[in-house]
């Protein structure tokens, strides 16, 4: 009996260990509840897709905050993946010059904020980790050297510039999508890059607004024209256009932004109540110069007067006659970005979306954007408020400028992708950026090279 009891206790302990172990997801995901404001872009370009050019002078930069009270011993690891985001069979030495894993050494404590946090930063490639092969990569951040306690994961790509890609938007083939969707045709030239079996060895991926959750993966060319391979499908490379994103200007906790109803300090924490949002008529389109769902950390409360004049809120909110590139450059050229990361405070932000009545029992509504990773998670699920006749959500957010939207999920559907058109509708004039990646895997090779990348933009400018 004593042996049996000991065995049962051992099984219970073993089960507890496995219950605490997080399952690694090969996607953008946050595993630790204290982690907020994860930014992963090209270095010094805070609205971009995380891309490293093989052999070039480009870097990707990861920044995130830990709302815990103290620093942690964090580590990183890069894992090469195939076109379908499954790990390849190559060893670390096959695709890394140096180490595929190392300690995350750069961190800083917040400066004069009501909510303390630790800010972490990592730049790749670095002196210890350099890439020798192109392809899909997963960046994994974990806490212990045993790699079990996951913190976050992020996707990025390493590309080669071997072939030229041309892309264009065309009217959708389906009449029902003509006014609501975007269809993309593209082709790649292989005159200087011979491929034995073009149809079998080439695949493409198309990404809308840097979102991997609704990307079209594994597209094979379906036509050939001389040395060019064409991806000219009908009603296949098609995305709902959405509409321009809603915006939240949280750069000041002292001065009300255009969307702000109230700013309070409760228990030494800022609480920002936004004006009540309303559903947009699906038949109407309002052109706003948005940033395609992205966000930028910025702090007007600590800026100089000159910087405040340079970044005028009216320009960001679409009320200016300046074009979109002007005010986007104000963020990209912000020399004080890293200091803003340490001195920008967190506030509990209260969203609300007015509706005549609650959704059916089989539907849920979420706040989505880059800051939520477009995931329909419990952290961003809204609740119905009978007194105010609206859906509400309160969530901590760092000072900055945000794009966001609302998405509805049908619990009876197997589709788990955020549907931004369910609340505001879709309109073909919407401005989106589409990234095209060309993958090449010859017979016998153990990984997918990325031999080209290009982008095309929709909308009227």
N, C-alpha and C positions, 0 to 999 in steps of 0.2 A: 504493500500500500504506500509505503514511504517513497519507493522508487516511482510509482505511478503519480503520486502527488508532485514530486520534483519535476517529472516530465511535463505534467500539465502546466506548472508554473513557468517552465522553460518555453513552452509553446505560447503562453500568454505574453511573455516578454518579447518573444520573437515577433509575434503578431503586432505588438505595440510599436516595435522598431519599424516594421514595414508600413504601418499605418501612418507614421510620421514622415516617411520618405515621399517626396514629391515626384510625380511622374514628369519626366522631361518632355516638354512640348517643343517641336521644331517650328516655332512661330514666335511672333512678338507677344510676350506674356510676362506678367508680374506675379510672382509666387508669394512674396512677403507683403503683409498688409501695411507695413510702415513705409513702403517705397512709393514715392510720388514724383511727378514731373520728370519723366524719363524722356530725354531728347537724344536722338541718335541721327546725326546728319553728317554731311561733309564738313570738315573742320572750317570754322568761321563762316559757314553759310547755313543759316539756321532754318531755312525753309526747304532744304534740298533732300533728295533721295540719297541714302548712304551707299556711296560707290567709291571703290578704289580702282584706279587705272593701273594695271600691272606694269611695273617698270617706270611708272610716272611719278610725279611729285604731288600726289593727292593723298588725303588722309580722311578717315572717318573719326568722329568725336562722339563719345558717349558721356552724358551728364545725367545725374539723377540725385534725388534727395532721399535721405533716410530720416524719418520723423522720430526715430528713437533718440534717447537721451545721450548716447555715447557712440563712438566709432566702433566698427567691427572689422575683423580680419577677413577681408573679401579677396576673392581670387577670380581670375577670368580664364576662359578656355575658348578657343575657336575650333569649330568642327566643320569640315567640308561636307557639303550635301550635293545630291544630284538635282536634276531639274524639278523633281517632285518633292524636294525637301526631305529626302531620306539620306542618312549618313552614307558616304561612299566607303569602299573597302580599303582606301589608301591609308597608310600610316601617317602620323604627324610629320615625319621626316620627308614624306613625299610632297607635301604642299607648304611646309613652313621652313624658313631659314631661321633657326634659333629654337624658340620654345613655343609650342601651341598653347601653353598655359603658364600663368605667372601670377604674382600677387598684384592686386590693385593698390598701388602705392599712393596715389594722389587723392587726398581728401582734405576738406576745410570745414570749419565750424561756421555756422551762420553768425551774422554780425548785427546786433541790436534788433532782433526780431522778437515778437511776442511769442512765437512758437519756435523753439529751437530745433535745428536740424543739422545733419551732417551732409555736406555736398561732395559727391564723388565724381571723378573725371578720369577718362581713359582715352588715349589717342592711339589709333592703329593705322598703318604699321608703326612700330617703334623699334628701338635698338635691340630689343629682345625677341620681337615677333615680326617677321617679314614674310610676305606671301610670294610663293614661287609659281603658283598655278592659278588660273582664273576659275570662276565658278561661283556657286551659291555657298554662303558661309553663315553659320549660326554662332553668335557670340553668347556665351553662357557666363553669368555671374553667379557665384555660389559662395557660401560663408566658410565652410570648413575645408581643409585640404583633402578630405575624403570625397569631395564633390557631391555629397548627398543633399545638403541643405541649400536648395536653389533659392536665388533671389530674383533674377529676371533673365529673360532671353530676348535676343534681338536678331533679326535677319539683316544681312547686307550682301553685296555682290562685289566680286573682283572681276574686272572686265579687261579684254584685249580690244584693240582697234584694228581688226583685220579686214573687215569688209564694210562697205557703205550701205546704210539703210535709209530708204526714203519712205515716208508715211504720209497719208492724207486721210481726212475725214470725208466720208461720202454719205449721201442720204441712205438711211436704213432701207433694206430690201422689203421688209414687212410694212405694209401701209399703216398698220396700227401703231407702229413705233416711229413713224416719220417725224412727228412733232415732239417726241418725248425721249428719244434715244440717240446715241452716237455710235456710228459704225466706222471701223478703222480698216483700211486696206494698206498694205505695205509690201515692199520688195527689197531684196538684198542682192548686191552685185558680187559674183564670184569669179570675175575675170582674172583676178590676181591671187585668188585663194582656191586652188583646185580641191574639189571634194568628190570622192568616188561615187557615193550613193546619196545624192542630195535629198531625196524624199525621205530616206530612212535615217540619215545621220544628222539632219537638221530639225530643230524644234524652236518654237518661239513662245515668249511669254509677254502678255500685254497687261500693264498695271495702270489703274486709274488713280490719279492724285496720291501716288505713293502708298496705296492701300494694297496689302497682300491678301486681305481677307476675301476680296472679290476678284482677284486676278484670274485671267484666263491662261492656263498652263498647258504646255505640251502640244502647241499648234504646229502641225506639219505644213510645209508649202503644198499648194494644190495646183499651181501652174508654173510653167517655165517659159521664159522669153529670152532667147539667146543665152547669155551668161547670167541672167537674172532669175532668181527664184521669187515667186509671187505668193503672197497670202491674200487671196482675193475671194473670201467666202461670202456667202449670202446669208445674212441673219445668224451669224455665228460669233464674229468678233464684234459684239454689240454690248454696250453698257447703258443702263439708265442714266440719263443726263443729270438728274437731280435739279436743284436750283442753287442759286448762290447761298453760301452759308450765312447763318446768323452770326453776330459778333458780340463779344463781351470785352469791354475795355476796363481792365482791372489794374491798370498801371498806377493808379493812385488810390490810396485808402484815406485820403484827406479831402479830395475833391470828387464830387459825383461825376461819373461818366454818363453818357447819354442814355444808357440802359439801366442806370442805377436808381433804385427807389429809396433806399436807406443804407447808411453805414453806421454800425453801432459797435461798441466794445462791451462784450458780455463775458464776465469772468476772465478778463485780460486777454480776450481773443476777439479779433475782428469778425463781424458778421455782416455780410453784404447781401441785401435783398434786391433782386433784380425786378425790373418792371415785368408785369405779366405778359408772356408771349401769347400770341394768338395764331391759330392755323391760317395758312396762306391759301387763298383761292387757287386751286390747281390750274385754272384757266388764265391766271395772270402771272406775268414775269416782271420782276424788278431787278434791274442790273445794278449790282453792288460790286465794288472792287474788293473781293475777298482774297484770302490766302489759301484757298482750297482745303479747308479743314485743319490747317496747321495752327500752331501757336508759337509765340515768342515771349520769352521772359524779359520783362522790362519794368523799370521803376522810375516813374516821374517824381516821386516824393524825394528822391536823392539825386536827381539830375540837376545840372547847372541851368541857369536861365537860358543860355544859348542852346543847350540840347533840347530843352522843353520847346523852344520855338521851332527847332528843326523837325521835331516829331509832333506835328499838330494833330489832335484827335479828329478834327474835321476831315483831314485828308484820309485817315484810316476808315472812317465811317461812310465813305462814298459821297460826301458832300462837296468834294473839291473837283475842280476841272483839271487837276493834274492827273496824268495817267498812272496806272497801277504800278509801273516800274519805279516811279519816283519815291513813293512812300515805302515800297518794299525795300529799296536801297537804304532807307533810313535805319531799318532794322539790321540789314546785312553789314552795314558799315559801322555799327555801334561798337566803339572801341572799349566801352565799359561793360560789355556783356558779362564777363566772368564776375566782375564785382557785383553786378546786378543779381547774379545767381546766389550770392552770399547775403546780400542786404535786402532782397525782396522778401516780404513777409507772406505768410499764409492767411487766408480768410476763409471762413465757412460761407460758401456762396449758396444762396437759395434761388433755385430755378422754379418757375411755375409756367404751365401751359394751360390756357383756358380751353375748356370744351363744354358743350351743352350737356353732356352726360358721360358717365364713365364708359370705357371700352367694354366689349363683351368679355365674358369670363375667360375665354381662350386667347385673349390678346394682352400683351404687356408693352409698356412704352419706356424708352430709355433715352438719356442724353448721350450723344456720341460725338466723336471728333478724334483728332490725333491724340489729345490728352487722355482719351479713354481706350486707345488702340482699336477703336471701332468694335469693341467687344460688348456683347450684351450680358454684362456681369451684374451681380447683385449690388455692387458699389454705385452703379449709375442707373438703377431701376427706379422709376418714379412711382409714387403712391397717390391714390385719389384722395382729395380733400373735399369732403361734402360741404363744409362751410363756405369755402372759397370757390367751389365749382371748378376745380382745376386739378391737374396733376402737379405734384411738388417733389423736389429733391433738394437736399442739402448735402454738399460735398466740399472738402477742403481743396482750395486752389491757390496757386502761387501768383503773386502779382505779375501781370503781363497782359498781352493782347491775344484773345482766343477766338477761333472759329468753332462753332458747334452747330448741331442740328438734332432733331428728334427722330427716333426710329421706332417702328412698331414691329413686334415679333408675334407671329401666330404660333401658339403652342402646339397646334395640330399639324404644323408643317415641319418637314425635316430640314428646311433651309435655316441656317443659323447666321447668315450674313445680314448685317444691318441694312435695312431698307429705308433709305433716306427719303424716298418719294412717297412713303405711306402717309406722311403728315403734310408735307408742303407740295407734293407733286413733282413731276419732271418736265423740263422744258429744254428744247434743243439749243436755245441760245446760251445756256449755262456755260460758263468758262471752266474747263477742266484741262488737266495736263495728263497725257497718256505716254507712258514709257514703254518702249519695245526693246526686248532683249532677245538676241539670237544665240541659241545654244548649239554646240557642235560636238558630237560624240562618234568618232569613227569606230568601225568594228574592232573589238578587242580592247578598246580603251576603258578604263575603270572610273572615269568621271566625265562630267559634262563641262566643256569649256564654254565661256561666254565670249564670243568673238566680235560682238557689235552691240551698240546701244544707241538709241535715238529717241527723241521726244517730239510729240506733236500736240498743239494746243487747239482746243475748240473755243467757240464763243466769239463775240464781236468786240473788237478793241479799236 
